[in-house]
Amino acid sequence: MNWKDRIEVNPAVLVGKPIIKGTRISVELILDRMADGWSMEDVLTSYPHISREDVLAALSFASELFKEETFVAVGKVTA
């Protein structure tokens, strides 16, 4: 899956946070919900205007971001 087909950054929407195209659902929101233990089904039920592919694109985007960035959040890990 190519996340670029489903994720966009628009400075006029949510202060430029990455979002699912055509929505105000941010990648951050999806990651937060899943980190809280929500299942794919929970996310799709709560946000019926996004698809399974949108959620997977958000996860793929986040994964790629961490692969490309050169920082390590040592303070977060050791705190």
PDB file of N, CA, C and O in Angstrom:
ATOM      1  N   MET A   1       0.836  -1.181   0.000  1.00  0.00           N
ATOM      2  CA  MET A   1       0.000   0.000   0.000  1.00  0.00           C
ATOM      3  C   MET A   1       0.879   1.242   0.000  1.00  0.00           C
ATOM      4  O   MET A   1       1.892   1.308   0.696  1.00  0.00           O
ATOM      5  N   ASN A   2       0.474   2.210  -0.785  1.00  0.00           N
ATOM      6  CA  ASN A   2       1.156   3.490  -0.823  1.00  0.00           C
ATOM      7  C   ASN A   2       0.360   4.490   0.011  1.00  0.00           C
ATOM      8  O   ASN A   2      -0.705   4.942  -0.409  1.00  0.00           O
ATOM      9  N   TRP A   3       0.872   4.833   1.182  1.00  0.00           N
ATOM     10  CA  TRP A   3       0.151   5.748   2.071  1.00  0.00           C
ATOM     11  C   TRP A   3      -0.069   7.106   1.435  1.00  0.00           C
ATOM     12  O   TRP A   3      -0.990   7.825   1.822  1.00  0.00           O
ATOM     13  N   LYS A   4       0.753   7.469   0.474  1.00  0.00           N
ATOM     14  CA  LYS A   4       0.642   8.783  -0.169  1.00  0.00           C
ATOM     15  C   LYS A   4      -0.687   8.954  -0.904  1.00  0.00           C
ATOM     16  O   LYS A   4      -1.102  10.080  -1.178  1.00  0.00           O
ATOM     17  N   ASP A   5      -1.348   7.855  -1.221  1.00  0.00           N
ATOM     18  CA  ASP A   5      -2.665   7.923  -1.867  1.00  0.00           C
ATOM     19  C   ASP A   5      -3.764   8.302  -0.875  1.00  0.00           C
ATOM     20  O   ASP A   5      -4.854   8.700  -1.287  1.00  0.00           O
ATOM     21  N   ARG A   6      -3.490   8.184   0.433  1.00  0.00           N
ATOM     22  CA  ARG A   6      -4.551   8.357   1.439  1.00  0.00           C
ATOM     23  C   ARG A   6      -4.241   9.370   2.529  1.00  0.00           C
ATOM     24  O   ARG A   6      -5.142   9.779   3.261  1.00  0.00           O
ATOM     25  N   ILE A   7      -2.990   9.781   2.651  1.00  0.00           N
ATOM     26  CA  ILE A   7      -2.584  10.723   3.698  1.00  0.00           C
ATOM     27  C   ILE A   7      -2.169  12.038   3.046  1.00  0.00           C
ATOM     28  O   ILE A   7      -1.487  12.050   2.021  1.00  0.00           O
ATOM     29  N   GLU A   8      -2.594  13.150   3.661  1.00  0.00           N
ATOM     30  CA  GLU A   8      -2.187  14.455   3.147  1.00  0.00           C
ATOM     31  C   GLU A   8      -1.875  15.393   4.297  1.00  0.00           C
ATOM     32  O   GLU A   8      -2.282  15.169   5.437  1.00  0.00           O
ATOM     33  N   VAL A   9      -1.146  16.443   3.972  1.00  0.00           N
ATOM     34  CA  VAL A   9      -0.863  17.517   4.920  1.00  0.00           C
ATOM     35  C   VAL A   9      -1.399  18.789   4.285  1.00  0.00           C
ATOM     36  O   VAL A   9      -1.002  19.181   3.188  1.00  0.00           O
ATOM     37  N   ASN A  10      -2.310  19.417   5.007  1.00  0.00           N
ATOM     38  CA  ASN A  10      -2.931  20.653   4.534  1.00  0.00           C
ATOM     39  C   ASN A  10      -2.829  21.668   5.672  1.00  0.00           C
ATOM     40  O   ASN A  10      -3.462  21.493   6.713  1.00  0.00           O
ATOM     41  N   PRO A  11      -2.042  22.724   5.485  1.00  0.00           N
ATOM     42  CA  PRO A  11      -1.881  23.701   6.565  1.00  0.00           C
ATOM     43  C   PRO A  11      -3.197  24.295   7.067  1.00  0.00           C
ATOM     44  O   PRO A  11      -3.253  24.808   8.185  1.00  0.00           O
ATOM     45  N   ALA A  12      -4.247  24.236   6.263  1.00  0.00           N
ATOM     46  CA  ALA A  12      -5.545  24.792   6.656  1.00  0.00           C
ATOM     47  C   ALA A  12      -6.384  23.811   7.488  1.00  0.00           C
ATOM     48  O   ALA A  12      -7.447  24.175   7.991  1.00  0.00           O
ATOM     49  N   VAL A  13      -5.908  22.581   7.628  1.00  0.00           N
ATOM     50  CA  VAL A  13      -6.656  21.563   8.374  1.00  0.00           C
ATOM     51  C   VAL A  13      -5.780  21.049   9.514  1.00  0.00           C
ATOM     52  O   VAL A  13      -4.672  20.562   9.286  1.00  0.00           O
ATOM     53  N   LEU A  14      -6.279  21.159  10.724  1.00  0.00           N
ATOM     54  CA  LEU A  14      -5.584  20.669  11.928  1.00  0.00           C
ATOM     55  C   LEU A  14      -4.139  21.157  12.005  1.00  0.00           C
ATOM     56  O   LEU A  14      -3.238  20.408  12.384  1.00  0.00           O
ATOM     57  N   VAL A  15      -3.937  22.392  11.648  1.00  0.00           N
ATOM     58  CA  VAL A  15      -2.630  23.037  11.736  1.00  0.00           C
ATOM     59  C   VAL A  15      -1.554  22.268  10.963  1.00  0.00           C
ATOM     60  O   VAL A  15      -0.383  22.284  11.342  1.00  0.00           O
ATOM     61  N   GLY A  16      -1.948  21.607   9.899  1.00  0.00           N
ATOM     62  CA  GLY A  16      -0.987  20.920   9.052  1.00  0.00           C
ATOM     63  C   GLY A  16      -0.572  19.537   9.509  1.00  0.00           C
ATOM     64  O   GLY A  16       0.400  18.986   8.992  1.00  0.00           O
ATOM     65  N   LYS A  17      -1.294  18.957  10.476  1.00  0.00           N
ATOM     66  CA  LYS A  17      -0.978  17.583  10.877  1.00  0.00           C
ATOM     67  C   LYS A  17      -1.357  16.636   9.742  1.00  0.00           C
ATOM     68  O   LYS A  17      -2.303  16.913   9.004  1.00  0.00           O
ATOM     69  N   PRO A  18      -0.642  15.533   9.589  1.00  0.00           N
ATOM     70  CA  PRO A  18      -1.030  14.546   8.573  1.00  0.00           C
ATOM     71  C   PRO A  18      -2.425  13.994   8.874  1.00  0.00           C
ATOM     72  O   PRO A  18      -2.717  13.602  10.004  1.00  0.00           O
ATOM     73  N   ILE A  19      -3.271  13.968   7.861  1.00  0.00           N
ATOM     74  CA  ILE A  19      -4.661  13.521   8.012  1.00  0.00           C
ATOM     75  C   ILE A  19      -5.025  12.531   6.914  1.00  0.00           C
ATOM     76  O   ILE A  19      -4.337  12.415   5.900  1.00  0.00           O
ATOM     77  N   ILE A  20      -6.126  11.821   7.144  1.00  0.00           N
ATOM     78  CA  ILE A  20      -6.716  11.006   6.087  1.00  0.00           C
ATOM     79  C   ILE A  20      -7.330  11.975   5.081  1.00  0.00           C
ATOM     80  O   ILE A  20      -8.109  12.853   5.454  1.00  0.00           O
ATOM     81  N   LYS A  21      -6.983  11.816   3.823  1.00  0.00           N
ATOM     82  CA  LYS A  21      -7.478  12.734   2.784  1.00  0.00           C
ATOM     83  C   LYS A  21      -8.990  12.890   2.858  1.00  0.00           C
ATOM     84  O   LYS A  21      -9.731  11.917   2.998  1.00  0.00           O
ATOM     85  N   GLY A  22      -9.425  14.143   2.759  1.00  0.00           N
ATOM     86  CA  GLY A  22     -10.845  14.437   2.732  1.00  0.00           C
ATOM     87  C   GLY A  22     -11.529  14.403   4.089  1.00  0.00           C
ATOM     88  O   GLY A  22     -12.755  14.484   4.167  1.00  0.00           O
ATOM     89  N   THR A  23     -10.740  14.282   5.169  1.00  0.00           N
ATOM     90  CA  THR A  23     -11.313  14.220   6.513  1.00  0.00           C
ATOM     91  C   THR A  23     -10.551  15.167   7.437  1.00  0.00           C
ATOM     92  O   THR A  23      -9.613  15.850   7.023  1.00  0.00           O
ATOM     93  N   ARG A  24     -10.973  15.188   8.678  1.00  0.00           N
ATOM     94  CA  ARG A  24     -10.225  15.867   9.734  1.00  0.00           C
ATOM     95  C   ARG A  24      -9.696  14.827  10.732  1.00  0.00           C
ATOM     96  O   ARG A  24      -9.408  15.148  11.885  1.00  0.00           O
ATOM     97  N   ILE A  25      -9.576  13.595  10.273  1.00  0.00           N
ATOM     98  CA  ILE A  25      -9.048  12.505  11.100  1.00  0.00           C
ATOM     99  C   ILE A  25      -7.536  12.456  10.898  1.00  0.00           C
ATOM    100  O   ILE A  25      -7.047  12.189   9.800  1.00  0.00           O
ATOM    101  N   SER A  26      -6.804  12.721  11.987  1.00  0.00           N
ATOM    102  CA  SER A  26      -5.350  12.767  11.882  1.00  0.00           C
ATOM    103  C   SER A  26      -4.722  11.386  12.085  1.00  0.00           C
ATOM    104  O   SER A  26      -5.299  10.500  12.715  1.00  0.00           O
ATOM    105  N   VAL A  27      -3.534  11.243  11.533  1.00  0.00           N
ATOM    106  CA  VAL A  27      -2.744  10.038  11.767  1.00  0.00           C
ATOM    107  C   VAL A  27      -2.508   9.896  13.269  1.00  0.00           C
ATOM    108  O   VAL A  27      -2.574   8.793  13.811  1.00  0.00           O
ATOM    109  N   GLU A  28      -2.237  11.000  13.927  1.00  0.00           N
ATOM    110  CA  GLU A  28      -2.012  11.000  15.371  1.00  0.00           C
ATOM    111  C   GLU A  28      -3.216  10.416  16.119  1.00  0.00           C
ATOM    112  O   GLU A  28      -3.041   9.617  17.039  1.00  0.00           O
ATOM    113  N   LEU A  29      -4.420  10.803  15.737  1.00  0.00           N
ATOM    114  CA  LEU A  29      -5.629  10.294  16.389  1.00  0.00           C
ATOM    115  C   LEU A  29      -5.719   8.779  16.238  1.00  0.00           C
ATOM    116  O   LEU A  29      -6.000   8.070  17.204  1.00  0.00           O
ATOM    117  N   ILE A  30      -5.486   8.298  15.052  1.00  0.00           N
ATOM    118  CA  ILE A  30      -5.552   6.846  14.809  1.00  0.00           C
ATOM    119  C   ILE A  30      -4.502   6.123  15.649  1.00  0.00           C
ATOM    120  O   ILE A  30      -4.802   5.108  16.276  1.00  0.00           O
ATOM    121  N   LEU A  31      -3.283   6.637  15.664  1.00  0.00           N
ATOM    122  CA  LEU A  31      -2.228   6.007  16.463  1.00  0.00           C
ATOM    123  C   LEU A  31      -2.574   6.035  17.954  1.00  0.00           C
ATOM    124  O   LEU A  31      -2.364   5.051  18.662  1.00  0.00           O
ATOM    125  N   ASP A  32      -3.102   7.163  18.423  1.00  0.00           N
ATOM    126  CA  ASP A  32      -3.494   7.256  19.835  1.00  0.00           C
ATOM    127  C   ASP A  32      -4.560   6.235  20.191  1.00  0.00           C
ATOM    128  O   ASP A  32      -4.463   5.576  21.226  1.00  0.00           O
ATOM    129  N   ARG A  33      -5.575   6.093  19.349  1.00  0.00           N
ATOM    130  CA  ARG A  33      -6.644   5.139  19.632  1.00  0.00           C
ATOM    131  C   ARG A  33      -6.110   3.715  19.669  1.00  0.00           C
ATOM    132  O   ARG A  33      -6.460   2.936  20.555  1.00  0.00           O
ATOM    133  N   MET A  34      -5.266   3.381  18.712  1.00  0.00           N
ATOM    134  CA  MET A  34      -4.738   2.022  18.672  1.00  0.00           C
ATOM    135  C   MET A  34      -3.777   1.782  19.845  1.00  0.00           C
ATOM    136  O   MET A  34      -3.722   0.674  20.380  1.00  0.00           O
ATOM    137  N   ALA A  35      -3.029   2.800  20.242  1.00  0.00           N
ATOM    138  CA  ALA A  35      -2.152   2.679  21.417  1.00  0.00           C
ATOM    139  C   ALA A  35      -2.960   2.495  22.694  1.00  0.00           C
ATOM    140  O   ALA A  35      -2.484   1.901  23.661  1.00  0.00           O
ATOM    141  N   ASP A  36      -4.193   3.011  22.689  1.00  0.00           N
ATOM    142  CA  ASP A  36      -5.089   2.830  23.832  1.00  0.00           C
ATOM    143  C   ASP A  36      -5.758   1.456  23.831  1.00  0.00           C
ATOM    144  O   ASP A  36      -6.543   1.143  24.726  1.00  0.00           O
ATOM    145  N   GLY A  37      -5.444   0.640  22.826  1.00  0.00           N
ATOM    146  CA  GLY A  37      -5.982  -0.709  22.783  1.00  0.00           C
ATOM    147  C   GLY A  37      -7.156  -0.912  21.846  1.00  0.00           C
ATOM    148  O   GLY A  37      -7.731  -1.999  21.786  1.00  0.00           O
ATOM    149  N   TRP A  38      -7.517   0.150  21.105  1.00  0.00           N
ATOM    150  CA  TRP A  38      -8.620  -0.002  20.157  1.00  0.00           C
ATOM    151  C   TRP A  38      -8.212  -0.955  19.039  1.00  0.00           C
ATOM    152  O   TRP A  38      -7.066  -0.947  18.591  1.00  0.00           O
ATOM    153  N   SER A  39      -9.139  -1.755  18.606  1.00  0.00           N
ATOM    154  CA  SER A  39      -8.921  -2.635  17.457  1.00  0.00           C
ATOM    155  C   SER A  39      -9.233  -1.875  16.173  1.00  0.00           C
ATOM    156  O   SER A  39      -9.771  -0.768  16.203  1.00  0.00           O
ATOM    157  N   MET A  40      -8.890  -2.481  15.065  1.00  0.00           N
ATOM    158  CA  MET A  40      -9.239  -1.913  13.767  1.00  0.00           C
ATOM    159  C   MET A  40     -10.746  -1.704  13.707  1.00  0.00           C
ATOM    160  O   MET A  40     -11.213  -0.659  13.254  1.00  0.00           O
ATOM    161  N   GLU A  41     -11.499  -2.686  14.159  1.00  0.00           N
ATOM    162  CA  GLU A  41     -12.962  -2.597  14.133  1.00  0.00           C
ATOM    163  C   GLU A  41     -13.474  -1.446  14.993  1.00  0.00           C
ATOM    164  O   GLU A  41     -14.415  -0.752  14.607  1.00  0.00           O
ATOM    165  N   ASP A  42     -12.861  -1.242  16.153  1.00  0.00           N
ATOM    166  CA  ASP A  42     -13.242  -0.119  17.015  1.00  0.00           C
ATOM    167  C   ASP A  42     -13.063   1.214  16.287  1.00  0.00           C
ATOM    168  O   ASP A  42     -13.941   2.076  16.316  1.00  0.00           O
ATOM    169  N   VAL A  43     -11.927   1.364  15.644  1.00  0.00           N
ATOM    170  CA  VAL A  43     -11.644   2.607  14.916  1.00  0.00           C
ATOM    171  C   VAL A  43     -12.669   2.806  13.802  1.00  0.00           C
ATOM    172  O   VAL A  43     -13.220   3.896  13.649  1.00  0.00           O
ATOM    173  N   LEU A  44     -12.920   1.766  13.035  1.00  0.00           N
ATOM    174  CA  LEU A  44     -13.846   1.883  11.900  1.00  0.00           C
ATOM    175  C   LEU A  44     -15.280   2.122  12.352  1.00  0.00           C
ATOM    176  O   LEU A  44     -16.035   2.816  11.671  1.00  0.00           O
ATOM    177  N   THR A  45     -15.659   1.560  13.481  1.00  0.00           N
ATOM    178  CA  THR A  45     -17.000   1.792  14.010  1.00  0.00           C
ATOM    179  C   THR A  45     -17.155   3.231  14.505  1.00  0.00           C
ATOM    180  O   THR A  45     -18.190   3.861  14.290  1.00  0.00           O
ATOM    181  N   SER A  46     -16.127   3.738  15.162  1.00  0.00           N
ATOM    182  CA  SER A  46     -16.179   5.100  15.699  1.00  0.00           C
ATOM    183  C   SER A  46     -16.025   6.174  14.624  1.00  0.00           C
ATOM    184  O   SER A  46     -16.525   7.289  14.777  1.00  0.00           O
ATOM    185  N   TYR A  47     -15.348   5.843  13.562  1.00  0.00           N
ATOM    186  CA  TYR A  47     -15.109   6.789  12.459  1.00  0.00           C
ATOM    187  C   TYR A  47     -15.529   6.131  11.147  1.00  0.00           C
ATOM    188  O   TYR A  47     -14.678   5.758  10.341  1.00  0.00           O
ATOM    189  N   PRO A  48     -16.839   5.987  10.929  1.00  0.00           N
ATOM    190  CA  PRO A  48     -17.329   5.208   9.782  1.00  0.00           C
ATOM    191  C   PRO A  48     -17.013   5.815   8.413  1.00  0.00           C
ATOM    192  O   PRO A  48     -17.168   5.144   7.393  1.00  0.00           O
ATOM    193  N   HIS A  49     -16.578   7.058   8.379  1.00  0.00           N
ATOM    194  CA  HIS A  49     -16.259   7.681   7.093  1.00  0.00           C
ATOM    195  C   HIS A  49     -14.821   7.408   6.653  1.00  0.00           C
ATOM    196  O   HIS A  49     -14.394   7.913   5.615  1.00  0.00           O
ATOM    197  N   ILE A  50     -14.057   6.608   7.433  1.00  0.00           N
ATOM    198  CA  ILE A  50     -12.751   6.162   6.959  1.00  0.00           C
ATOM    199  C   ILE A  50     -12.794   4.655   6.758  1.00  0.00           C
ATOM    200  O   ILE A  50     -13.682   3.971   7.267  1.00  0.00           O
ATOM    201  N   SER A  51     -11.828   4.152   6.013  1.00  0.00           N
ATOM    202  CA  SER A  51     -11.805   2.729   5.663  1.00  0.00           C
ATOM    203  C   SER A  51     -10.620   2.020   6.315  1.00  0.00           C
ATOM    204  O   SER A  51      -9.717   2.644   6.871  1.00  0.00           O
ATOM    205  N   ARG A  52     -10.659   0.718   6.224  1.00  0.00           N
ATOM    206  CA  ARG A  52      -9.546  -0.112   6.712  1.00  0.00           C
ATOM    207  C   ARG A  52      -8.249   0.326   6.036  1.00  0.00           C
ATOM    208  O   ARG A  52      -7.204   0.411   6.680  1.00  0.00           O
ATOM    209  N   GLU A  53      -8.324   0.600   4.746  1.00  0.00           N
ATOM    210  CA  GLU A  53      -7.148   1.026   3.987  1.00  0.00           C
ATOM    211  C   GLU A  53      -6.616   2.366   4.506  1.00  0.00           C
ATOM    212  O   GLU A  53      -5.406   2.594   4.503  1.00  0.00           O
ATOM    213  N   ASP A  54      -7.510   3.249   4.949  1.00  0.00           N
ATOM    214  CA  ASP A  54      -7.082   4.525   5.523  1.00  0.00           C
ATOM    215  C   ASP A  54      -6.294   4.300   6.815  1.00  0.00           C
ATOM    216  O   ASP A  54      -5.255   4.924   7.028  1.00  0.00           O
ATOM    217  N   VAL A  55      -6.783   3.419   7.662  1.00  0.00           N
ATOM    218  CA  VAL A  55      -6.099   3.122   8.921  1.00  0.00           C
ATOM    219  C   VAL A  55      -4.737   2.492   8.636  1.00  0.00           C
ATOM    220  O   VAL A  55      -3.742   2.853   9.264  1.00  0.00           O
ATOM    221  N   LEU A  56      -4.691   1.569   7.706  1.00  0.00           N
ATOM    222  CA  LEU A  56      -3.420   0.945   7.342  1.00  0.00           C
ATOM    223  C   LEU A  56      -2.461   1.969   6.758  1.00  0.00           C
ATOM    224  O   LEU A  56      -1.256   1.897   7.002  1.00  0.00           O
ATOM    225  N   ALA A  57      -2.973   2.915   5.996  1.00  0.00           N
ATOM    226  CA  ALA A  57      -2.129   3.976   5.442  1.00  0.00           C
ATOM    227  C   ALA A  57      -1.542   4.830   6.561  1.00  0.00           C
ATOM    228  O   ALA A  57      -0.375   5.214   6.497  1.00  0.00           O
ATOM    229  N   ALA A  58      -2.337   5.130   7.584  1.00  0.00           N
ATOM    230  CA  ALA A  58      -1.841   5.906   8.722  1.00  0.00           C
ATOM    231  C   ALA A  58      -0.709   5.155   9.427  1.00  0.00           C
ATOM    232  O   ALA A  58       0.305   5.754   9.788  1.00  0.00           O
ATOM    233  N   LEU A  59      -0.879   3.866   9.618  1.00  0.00           N
ATOM    234  CA  LEU A  59       0.159   3.058  10.255  1.00  0.00           C
ATOM    235  C   LEU A  59       1.407   2.988   9.385  1.00  0.00           C
ATOM    236  O   LEU A  59       2.528   3.068   9.888  1.00  0.00           O
ATOM    237  N   SER A  60       1.211   2.841   8.098  1.00  0.00           N
ATOM    238  CA  SER A  60       2.333   2.792   7.158  1.00  0.00           C
ATOM    239  C   SER A  60       3.090   4.120   7.143  1.00  0.00           C
ATOM    240  O   SER A  60       4.321   4.138   7.113  1.00  0.00           O
ATOM    241  N   PHE A  61       2.355   5.220   7.163  1.00  0.00           N
ATOM    242  CA  PHE A  61       2.972   6.543   7.207  1.00  0.00           C
ATOM    243  C   PHE A  61       3.850   6.665   8.454  1.00  0.00           C
ATOM    244  O   PHE A  61       5.005   7.081   8.358  1.00  0.00           O
ATOM    245  N   ALA A  62       3.315   6.309   9.611  1.00  0.00           N
ATOM    246  CA  ALA A  62       4.067   6.415  10.862  1.00  0.00           C
ATOM    247  C   ALA A  62       5.295   5.515  10.843  1.00  0.00           C
ATOM    248  O   ALA A  62       6.368   5.911  11.298  1.00  0.00           O
ATOM    249  N   SER A  63       5.140   4.323  10.323  1.00  0.00           N
ATOM    250  CA  SER A  63       6.261   3.399  10.238  1.00  0.00           C
ATOM    251  C   SER A  63       7.369   3.967   9.354  1.00  0.00           C
ATOM    252  O   SER A  63       8.545   3.923   9.715  1.00  0.00           O
ATOM    253  N   GLU A  64       6.994   4.489   8.220  1.00  0.00           N
ATOM    254  CA  GLU A  64       7.986   5.065   7.302  1.00  0.00           C
ATOM    255  C   GLU A  64       8.670   6.276   7.925  1.00  0.00           C
ATOM    256  O   GLU A  64       9.874   6.466   7.756  1.00  0.00           O
ATOM    257  N   LEU A  65       7.917   7.083   8.635  1.00  0.00           N
ATOM    258  CA  LEU A  65       8.485   8.257   9.289  1.00  0.00           C
ATOM    259  C   LEU A  65       9.594   7.852  10.255  1.00  0.00           C
ATOM    260  O   LEU A  65      10.660   8.467  10.266  1.00  0.00           O
ATOM    261  N   PHE A  66       9.354   6.831  11.061  1.00  0.00           N
ATOM    262  CA  PHE A  66      10.369   6.395  12.014  1.00  0.00           C
ATOM    263  C   PHE A  66      11.571   5.766  11.339  1.00  0.00           C
ATOM    264  O   PHE A  66      12.682   5.840  11.864  1.00  0.00           O
ATOM    265  N   LYS A  67      11.375   5.159  10.205  1.00  0.00           N
ATOM    266  CA  LYS A  67      12.503   4.580   9.464  1.00  0.00           C
ATOM    267  C   LYS A  67      13.390   5.671   8.876  1.00  0.00           C
ATOM    268  O   LYS A  67      14.602   5.489   8.760  1.00  0.00           O
ATOM    269  N   GLU A  68      12.800   6.795   8.508  1.00  0.00           N
ATOM    270  CA  GLU A  68      13.547   7.848   7.831  1.00  0.00           C
ATOM    271  C   GLU A  68      14.165   8.865   8.770  1.00  0.00           C
ATOM    272  O   GLU A  68      15.181   9.471   8.428  1.00  0.00           O
ATOM    273  N   GLU A  69      13.586   9.071   9.936  1.00  0.00           N
ATOM    274  CA  GLU A  69      14.099  10.080  10.855  1.00  0.00           C
ATOM    275  C   GLU A  69      15.346   9.560  11.564  1.00  0.00           C
ATOM    276  O   GLU A  69      15.504   8.358  11.775  1.00  0.00           O
ATOM    277  N   THR A  70      16.215  10.476  11.921  1.00  0.00           N
ATOM    278  CA  THR A  70      17.485  10.087  12.548  1.00  0.00           C
ATOM    279  C   THR A  70      17.519  10.390  14.038  1.00  0.00           C
ATOM    280  O   THR A  70      18.589  10.357  14.645  1.00  0.00           O
ATOM    281  N   PHE A  71      16.379  10.683  14.636  1.00  0.00           N
ATOM    282  CA  PHE A  71      16.356  10.982  16.059  1.00  0.00           C
ATOM    283  C   PHE A  71      15.949   9.757  16.857  1.00  0.00           C
ATOM    284  O   PHE A  71      15.311   8.835  16.349  1.00  0.00           O
ATOM    285  N   VAL A  72      16.337   9.779  18.124  1.00  0.00           N
ATOM    286  CA  VAL A  72      15.897   8.750  19.056  1.00  0.00           C
ATOM    287  C   VAL A  72      15.382   9.489  20.286  1.00  0.00           C
ATOM    288  O   VAL A  72      16.093  10.320  20.852  1.00  0.00           O
ATOM    289  N   ALA A  73      14.184   9.200  20.694  1.00  0.00           N
ATOM    290  CA  ALA A  73      13.575   9.871  21.839  1.00  0.00           C
ATOM    291  C   ALA A  73      14.060   9.227  23.134  1.00  0.00           C
ATOM    292  O   ALA A  73      13.285   8.599  23.855  1.00  0.00           O
ATOM    293  N   VAL A  74      15.344   9.388  23.419  1.00  0.00           N
ATOM    294  CA  VAL A  74      15.938   8.750  24.590  1.00  0.00           C
ATOM    295  C   VAL A  74      15.226   9.174  25.869  1.00  0.00           C
ATOM    296  O   VAL A  74      14.979   8.348  26.746  1.00  0.00           O
ATOM    297  N   GLY A  75      14.898  10.452  25.977  1.00  0.00           N
ATOM    298  CA  GLY A  75      14.209  10.934  27.160  1.00  0.00           C
ATOM    299  C   GLY A  75      12.881  10.258  27.378  1.00  0.00           C
ATOM    300  O   GLY A  75      12.490  10.019  28.520  1.00  0.00           O
ATOM    301  N   LYS A  76      12.173   9.941  26.300  1.00  0.00           N
ATOM    302  CA  LYS A  76      10.879   9.269  26.416  1.00  0.00           C
ATOM    303  C   LYS A  76      11.055   7.818  26.841  1.00  0.00           C
ATOM    304  O   LYS A  76      10.259   7.295  27.621  1.00  0.00           O
ATOM    305  N   VAL A  77      12.080   7.176  26.338  1.00  0.00           N
ATOM    306  CA  VAL A  77      12.293   5.761  26.621  1.00  0.00           C
ATOM    307  C   VAL A  77      12.813   5.537  28.039  1.00  0.00           C
ATOM    308  O   VAL A  77      12.446   4.557  28.687  1.00  0.00           O
ATOM    309  N   THR A  78      13.658   6.431  28.518  1.00  0.00           N
ATOM    310  CA  THR A  78      14.258   6.233  29.830  1.00  0.00           C
ATOM    311  C   THR A  78      13.472   6.889  30.958  1.00  0.00           C
ATOM    312  O   THR A  78      13.793   6.694  32.130  1.00  0.00           O
ATOM    313  N   ALA A  79      12.463   7.651  30.621  1.00  0.00           N
ATOM    314  CA  ALA A  79      11.684   8.358  31.665  1.00  0.00           C
ATOM    315  C   ALA A  79      10.783   7.414  32.424  1.00  0.00           C
ATOM    316  O   ALA A  79      10.064   7.840  33.329  1.00  0.00           O
TER     317      ALA A  79
END
